Amino acid sequence: NADDKSTKSAPSNSWSEEELGILAKAIAKYPGGTVRRWQTITAMLRKRCGTNKTEKQVIKKSREVELRSMGYRCTQSIPPKS
């Protein structure tokens, strides 16, 4: 079935607890300024979890996690200043 083939090869947008844990460890291990940082982190996730996340997805998720850890929440709209 052609649908089966496309779903297996398409990167998943959902993240498991294992993937998030490894992402957090990789971000700590490879801080900003590290050469080929995102390629290395993506490769680490693929090796340890067998995930097929893209580098773009890894960067996006790491930014979401970082913003949450700083106390920011992603919202659809920003309320006007009073």
N, C-alpha and C positions, 0 to 999 in steps of 0.2 A: 504494500500500500504506500503510495507516494506521501500521504500525510504522516505516516510513521517516521519516514526518513527525515522529513523537515523538522519534526518536533525533537528528534534526538540530536540533531546537529545545531539547532538554534540555542544560543546562550539563554539560560534561565534568568529572569529578573528577580526571582525570590532568592533569599539568602538563608542558609541553614545556620544554626547556632555554631556548628563546627567551622563553617566558612568565615563567620563574623569573628570568631575567636582567633583564627589563624590570620585574618586580615589585621586585627589589632596588634598581634605579635609582630607581624611583618612590618607594619608601619613604625613600630618602636625600634625594630632591628635595623630598618633602612630609613633613616630620617631624611627630611628635605635636604637637597643638595647632593644626595647619593647619585652617582652616575647610573643611568638606566634604572632608576628606582622603580618605576611602575612596571616595566617589563620584568624586573626581578620579582616583585611582589606578585604579579599575575602568574608567573611561572611557579612560584612557591605554592600558591593556591591550587594550581592545576596538579602539581605533584602530590601534595598532601591530601587533597580532597577529591581529586579526579573531576574537578569542576571544569566547565567549558566557558567560564566568564571571560569577557573581552577586557582588554586593558582599559577601555573607556568606561565599562561598567565598574571596574575596580576603583578607578579614580572617583567616579560619581558616588559610590557607596562610602568611600573613605571620607569624602567631604561631608556627607550626610551624618556619619558617625561623629566626626570632629565637631560639627555644629551642635549636635545634640549634647555632646560632652561639655560644651561651653554654655549650655543653657538655652540655646536658640531652638525654636520650633519652626518647621517649614509651614507656611500658611499660603493660602490662595491669594489673599489680599492683605495689605497693611492698612490698619485703621488710620484715618487722618489725625494729625496732631491737634490737640485741644487748645 
